[in-house]
Amino acid sequence: MKRIGLVLGAGAARGLAHIGVLKVLDEEKIHVDFIAGTSIGALIGAIYASGVSAKEMEEITLNVDKTKTITLFAPTISYSGLVDGNKIMKFIESIIGRQNIGDLNIPFAAIATDVMTGEETIITEGSLLHALRASISIPGIFTPAKYNGKFLVDGGLVNPVPVSAIVDMDADVVIAVNVLPSPQKKVQDIKMKKETRKPPTEKINSKIVNIHLNKFLSSLKPVTHLNDLLRKRTSTPSIFSVILQTIAITEYQIVTLQLARYTPDFLITPSLEFIKPLEFFRAKEAISAGEKAITNALPEIKKKLEE
Protein backbone atom coordinates (compact mmCIF):
# COMPACT_ATOMS: atom_id res chain seq x y z
CA MET A 1 0.00 0.00 0.00
CA LYS A 2 1.50 3.31 -1.08
CA ARG A 3 1.78 5.98 1.59
CA ILE A 4 0.22 9.32 0.70
CA GLY A 5 1.70 12.62 1.80
CA LEU A 6 -0.61 15.63 1.65
CA VAL A 7 0.81 19.15 1.49
CA LEU A 8 -1.53 22.05 2.31
CA GLY A 9 -0.29 25.50 1.39
CA ALA A 10 -0.63 29.03 2.74
CA GLY A 11 -3.24 31.46 1.46
CA ALA A 12 -5.41 32.87 4.28
CA ALA A 13 -9.15 32.50 3.54
CA ARG A 14 -8.43 30.83 0.21
CA GLY A 15 -7.02 27.95 2.24
CA LEU A 16 -10.56 26.90 3.13
CA ALA A 17 -10.38 25.13 -0.24
CA HIS A 18 -8.23 22.53 1.55
CA ILE A 19 -11.40 21.34 3.26
CA GLY A 20 -12.92 20.59 -0.15
CA VAL A 21 -9.84 18.58 -1.12
CA LEU A 22 -9.99 16.55 2.09
CA LYS A 23 -13.73 16.07 1.74
CA VAL A 24 -13.33 14.41 -1.66
CA LEU A 25 -10.44 12.25 -0.43
CA ASP A 26 -12.66 11.11 2.45
CA GLU A 27 -15.52 10.30 0.10
CA GLU A 28 -13.17 8.33 -2.15
CA LYS A 29 -11.74 6.45 0.85
CA ILE A 30 -8.24 7.66 -0.01
CA HIS A 31 -6.29 7.53 3.25
CA VAL A 32 -3.72 10.25 3.99
CA ASP A 33 -0.62 8.98 5.82
CA PHE A 34 1.32 12.22 6.34
CA ILE A 35 0.37 15.91 6.40
CA ALA A 36 2.55 18.99 6.19
CA GLY A 37 1.07 22.47 6.17
CA THR A 38 1.90 26.13 6.23
CA SER A 39 -0.29 28.83 7.80
CA ILE A 40 -3.96 28.08 6.97
CA GLY A 41 -2.75 24.80 5.49
CA ALA A 42 -1.18 23.88 8.82
CA LEU A 43 -4.41 24.77 10.60
CA ILE A 44 -6.67 22.71 8.32
CA GLY A 45 -4.17 19.84 8.30
CA ALA A 46 -3.85 19.81 12.09
CA ILE A 47 -7.60 19.78 12.64
CA TYR A 48 -7.95 16.88 10.20
CA ALA A 49 -5.02 15.00 11.76
CA SER A 50 -6.63 15.41 15.18
CA GLY A 51 -9.62 13.34 14.06
CA VAL A 52 -12.09 15.99 12.84
CA SER A 53 -13.49 14.93 9.47
CA ALA A 54 -13.60 17.20 6.44
CA LYS A 55 -17.40 17.19 6.66
CA GLU A 56 -17.24 18.40 10.26
CA MET A 57 -14.76 21.11 9.24
CA GLU A 58 -17.17 22.23 6.55
CA GLU A 59 -19.92 22.54 9.18
CA ILE A 60 -17.58 24.54 11.40
CA THR A 61 -16.59 27.04 8.72
CA LEU A 62 -20.17 27.55 7.56
CA ASN A 63 -20.87 28.82 11.09
CA VAL A 64 -18.37 31.65 10.59
CA ASP A 65 -20.14 34.64 9.04
CA LYS A 66 -18.91 38.14 8.21
CA THR A 67 -19.47 39.52 11.71
CA LYS A 68 -17.59 36.63 13.36
CA THR A 69 -14.69 37.12 10.94
CA ILE A 70 -14.42 40.81 11.81
CA THR A 71 -14.58 40.06 15.53
CA LEU A 72 -11.88 37.38 15.35
CA PHE A 73 -9.54 39.77 13.54
CA ALA A 74 -10.31 42.83 15.68
CA PRO A 75 -7.15 44.97 15.99
CA THR A 76 -5.40 45.37 19.31
CA ILE A 77 -2.73 47.79 20.43
CA SER A 78 0.50 45.83 20.21
CA TYR A 79 4.16 46.56 19.71
CA SER A 80 4.69 43.94 17.01
CA GLY A 81 1.36 43.26 15.33
CA LEU A 82 -2.20 44.46 14.73
CA VAL A 83 -3.85 41.34 16.18
CA ASP A 84 -2.64 39.44 19.26
CA GLY A 85 -4.24 36.17 18.11
CA ASN A 86 -5.83 35.22 21.44
CA LYS A 87 -9.39 35.09 20.11
CA ILE A 88 -8.34 33.04 17.11
CA MET A 89 -6.37 30.61 19.27
CA LYS A 90 -9.36 30.18 21.61
CA PHE A 91 -11.45 29.48 18.53
CA ILE A 92 -8.97 26.82 17.40
CA GLU A 93 -8.78 25.36 20.91
CA SER A 94 -12.57 25.05 20.97
CA ILE A 95 -12.24 22.69 18.00
CA ILE A 96 -9.18 20.57 18.78
CA GLY A 97 -8.61 21.08 22.49
CA ARG A 98 -5.06 20.82 23.86
CA GLN A 99 -3.03 18.09 22.19
CA ASN A 100 0.57 17.31 21.40
CA ILE A 101 1.57 16.75 17.79
CA GLY A 102 2.77 13.25 18.68
CA ASP A 103 -0.75 12.31 19.78
CA LEU A 104 -2.36 13.06 16.41
CA ASN A 105 -3.93 10.32 14.27
CA ILE A 106 -1.71 11.29 11.32
CA PRO A 107 1.99 12.32 11.44
CA PHE A 108 2.01 16.09 11.03
CA ALA A 109 4.42 18.95 10.42
CA ALA A 110 3.74 22.68 10.69
CA ILE A 111 6.00 25.17 8.94
CA ALA A 112 6.97 28.50 10.51
CA THR A 113 9.64 31.16 9.96
CA ASP A 114 12.20 32.39 12.47
CA VAL A 115 11.63 36.12 12.14
CA MET A 116 15.10 36.96 13.46
CA THR A 117 17.11 34.68 11.14
CA GLY A 118 14.73 34.03 8.25
CA GLU A 119 15.22 30.29 8.64
CA GLU A 120 12.50 27.72 8.10
CA THR A 121 11.31 25.93 11.23
CA ILE A 122 9.60 22.56 10.83
CA ILE A 123 7.58 21.72 13.94
CA THR A 124 6.84 18.02 14.40
CA GLU A 125 6.56 17.71 18.17
CA GLY A 126 5.29 19.53 21.23
CA SER A 127 2.10 21.51 21.72
CA LEU A 128 -0.13 21.55 18.65
CA LEU A 129 -1.67 24.90 19.61
CA HIS A 130 1.76 26.50 19.99
CA ALA A 131 2.82 25.12 16.62
CA LEU A 132 -0.27 26.50 14.92
CA ARG A 133 0.07 29.87 16.64
CA ALA A 134 3.52 30.12 15.09
CA SER A 135 2.60 28.89 11.62
CA ILE A 136 -0.42 31.22 11.18
CA SER A 137 1.26 34.38 12.51
CA ILE A 138 1.09 36.62 9.45
CA PRO A 139 3.84 39.22 9.98
CA GLY A 140 2.55 42.72 10.57
CA ILE A 141 -0.93 41.44 11.43
CA PHE A 142 -0.32 38.85 14.17
CA THR A 143 2.21 39.31 16.92
CA PRO A 144 5.05 36.76 16.55
CA ALA A 145 4.79 33.53 18.53
CA LYS A 146 7.51 32.66 21.01
CA TYR A 147 8.42 29.01 20.56
CA ASN A 148 11.46 27.26 22.06
CA GLY A 149 13.30 30.53 22.49
CA LYS A 150 12.54 31.69 18.93
CA PHE A 151 10.13 34.30 17.60
CA LEU A 152 8.19 32.61 14.82
CA VAL A 153 5.86 33.93 12.14
CA ASP A 154 3.96 32.59 9.13
CA GLY A 155 5.80 29.74 7.40
CA GLY A 156 4.65 31.05 4.03
CA LEU A 157 7.55 33.49 4.02
CA VAL A 158 9.97 30.61 3.43
CA ASN A 159 7.91 27.64 2.29
CA PRO A 160 4.29 28.37 1.27
CA VAL A 161 3.65 24.86 -0.10
CA PRO A 162 6.02 22.67 1.97
CA VAL A 163 6.58 19.67 -0.31
CA SER A 164 10.10 19.33 1.09
CA ALA A 165 8.70 18.53 4.56
CA ILE A 166 6.63 15.65 3.17
CA VAL A 167 9.63 14.30 1.26
CA ASP A 168 11.42 14.08 4.60
CA MET A 169 8.48 12.05 5.93
CA ASP A 170 9.15 9.41 3.28
CA ALA A 171 5.80 9.49 1.47
CA ASP A 172 5.43 7.40 -1.69
CA VAL A 173 2.90 9.66 -3.41
CA VAL A 174 2.80 13.40 -2.74
CA ILE A 175 -0.32 15.51 -3.35
CA ALA A 176 0.24 19.24 -2.89
CA VAL A 177 -2.45 21.91 -2.81
CA ASN A 178 -1.49 25.47 -3.78
CA VAL A 179 -4.22 28.06 -3.12
CA LEU A 180 -2.13 31.14 -3.97
CA PRO A 181 -3.39 32.78 -7.16
CA SER A 182 -0.96 34.34 -9.58
CA PRO A 183 -0.69 38.11 -8.94
CA GLN A 184 -0.86 38.59 -12.71
CA LYS A 185 -4.40 37.28 -12.85
CA LYS A 186 -7.12 39.89 -12.82
CA VAL A 187 -8.89 39.72 -9.47
CA GLN A 188 -12.63 40.14 -9.82
CA ASP A 189 -14.12 42.95 -7.80
CA ILE A 190 -17.27 41.28 -6.54
CA LYS A 191 -19.56 43.14 -4.19
CA MET A 192 -20.69 40.86 -1.43
CA LYS A 193 -24.43 40.45 -1.14
CA LYS A 194 -26.10 40.27 2.22
CA GLU A 195 -26.03 36.72 3.48
CA THR A 196 -29.18 34.80 2.65
CA ARG A 197 -28.00 31.41 3.86
CA LYS A 198 -30.84 29.61 5.62
CA PRO A 199 -30.22 27.82 8.89
CA PRO A 200 -29.36 24.12 8.42
CA THR A 201 -32.47 21.99 8.15
CA GLU A 202 -30.61 19.03 9.64
CA LYS A 203 -29.06 18.88 13.06
CA ILE A 204 -25.29 18.95 13.08
CA ASN A 205 -24.28 15.72 14.75
CA SER A 206 -20.70 16.70 15.53
CA LYS A 207 -20.28 17.06 19.27
CA ILE A 208 -17.34 19.34 18.63
CA VAL A 209 -19.46 21.79 16.68
CA ASN A 210 -22.55 21.64 18.87
CA ILE A 211 -20.96 22.02 22.27
CA HIS A 212 -17.53 23.61 22.04
CA LEU A 213 -17.63 25.70 18.87
CA ASN A 214 -21.14 27.13 19.09
CA LYS A 215 -20.58 28.06 22.72
CA PHE A 216 -17.45 29.94 21.75
CA LEU A 217 -19.00 31.69 18.74
CA SER A 218 -22.01 32.81 20.74
CA SER A 219 -19.69 34.41 23.27
CA LEU A 220 -18.12 36.71 20.69
CA LYS A 221 -19.37 40.28 20.73
CA PRO A 222 -19.39 42.16 17.42
CA VAL A 223 -16.82 44.91 17.20
CA THR A 224 -19.25 47.60 16.14
CA HIS A 225 -16.85 50.41 15.34
CA LEU A 226 -14.65 48.13 13.23
CA ASN A 227 -17.68 46.68 11.49
CA ASP A 228 -18.86 50.15 10.52
CA LEU A 229 -15.39 51.06 9.35
CA LEU A 230 -15.04 48.02 7.11
CA ARG A 231 -18.46 48.61 5.56
CA LYS A 232 -17.29 51.90 4.10
CA ARG A 233 -16.09 51.34 0.57
CA THR A 234 -13.12 53.50 -0.35
CA SER A 235 -10.71 53.53 -3.26
CA THR A 236 -7.79 52.95 -0.89
CA PRO A 237 -7.13 49.38 0.34
CA SER A 238 -7.01 48.77 4.09
CA ILE A 239 -3.77 48.07 5.93
CA PHE A 240 -4.86 44.43 6.28
CA SER A 241 -5.36 44.15 2.52
CA VAL A 242 -2.04 45.80 1.74
CA ILE A 243 -0.09 43.50 4.08
CA LEU A 244 -1.84 40.34 2.93
CA GLN A 245 -1.59 41.15 -0.78
CA THR A 246 2.10 42.03 -0.45
CA ILE A 247 2.78 38.73 1.31
CA ALA A 248 0.69 36.81 -1.26
CA ILE A 249 2.75 38.25 -4.12
CA THR A 250 5.99 37.31 -2.37
CA GLU A 251 4.75 33.83 -1.48
CA TYR A 252 3.67 33.15 -5.06
CA GLN A 253 7.20 33.83 -6.28
CA ILE A 254 8.64 31.57 -3.56
CA VAL A 255 6.17 28.79 -4.46
CA THR A 256 7.34 28.90 -8.08
CA LEU A 257 10.95 28.41 -6.99
CA GLN A 258 10.19 25.79 -4.33
CA LEU A 259 8.03 23.64 -6.60
CA ALA A 260 10.73 23.66 -9.26
CA ARG A 261 13.06 22.11 -6.68
CA TYR A 262 10.58 19.81 -4.92
CA THR A 263 8.00 18.59 -7.41
CA PRO A 264 4.95 16.75 -6.03
CA ASP A 265 3.36 13.88 -7.90
CA PHE A 266 0.16 15.93 -8.12
CA LEU A 267 -0.23 19.68 -7.77
CA ILE A 268 -3.81 20.77 -7.08
CA THR A 269 -4.53 24.44 -7.81
CA PRO A 270 -8.12 25.49 -7.05
CA SER A 271 -9.39 28.59 -8.83
CA LEU A 272 -9.73 31.13 -5.99
CA GLU A 273 -8.90 34.54 -7.46
CA PHE A 274 -12.37 35.82 -6.57
CA ILE A 275 -11.85 35.30 -2.81
CA LYS A 276 -9.94 37.93 -0.87
CA PRO A 277 -7.48 36.89 1.87
CA LEU A 278 -9.72 37.81 4.82
CA GLU A 279 -13.03 36.57 3.42
CA PHE A 280 -13.31 33.58 5.74
CA PHE A 281 -17.09 33.91 5.50
CA ARG A 282 -16.93 32.59 1.91
CA ALA A 283 -16.22 29.03 3.00
CA LYS A 284 -18.89 27.49 0.79
CA GLU A 285 -17.31 28.88 -2.38
CA ALA A 286 -13.74 28.05 -1.33
CA ILE A 287 -14.63 24.47 -0.37
CA SER A 288 -16.45 23.99 -3.67
CA ALA A 289 -13.36 25.18 -5.58
CA GLY A 290 -11.22 22.67 -3.68
CA GLU A 291 -13.66 19.84 -4.42
CA LYS A 292 -13.67 20.65 -8.12
CA ALA A 293 -9.88 20.85 -8.38
CA ILE A 294 -9.17 17.52 -6.65
CA THR A 295 -12.02 15.77 -8.50
CA ASN A 296 -10.40 16.68 -11.83
CA ALA A 297 -7.17 15.02 -10.68
CA LEU A 298 -8.79 11.89 -9.17
CA PRO A 299 -8.43 9.57 -12.20
CA GLU A 300 -4.68 10.14 -12.35
CA ILE A 301 -4.28 9.91 -8.57
CA LYS A 302 -6.10 6.57 -8.47
CA LYS A 303 -4.02 5.31 -11.37
CA LYS A 304 -0.82 6.26 -9.54
CA LEU A 305 -1.95 4.53 -6.35
CA GLU A 306 -2.70 1.33 -8.27
CA GLU A 307 0.74 1.13 -9.92
RAUR-V133247 format. One record per helix or strand of 2 or more residues. SS is the DSSP state (2 for helix, 1 for strand). FROM is the first residue (numbers start at 0). TO is the last residue. If there is no record, write none. Layout:
SS;FROM;TO
SS;FROM;TO
This chain:
1;3;7
2;11;26
1;33;37
2;39;48
2;53;61
2;65;71
1;80;82
2;85;95
2;100;102
1;106;113
1;119;122
2;127;134
1;138;141
1;144;146
1;149;153
2;155;158
2;162;167
1;172;176
2;206;218
2;223;230
2;238;260
1;265;267
2;279;305
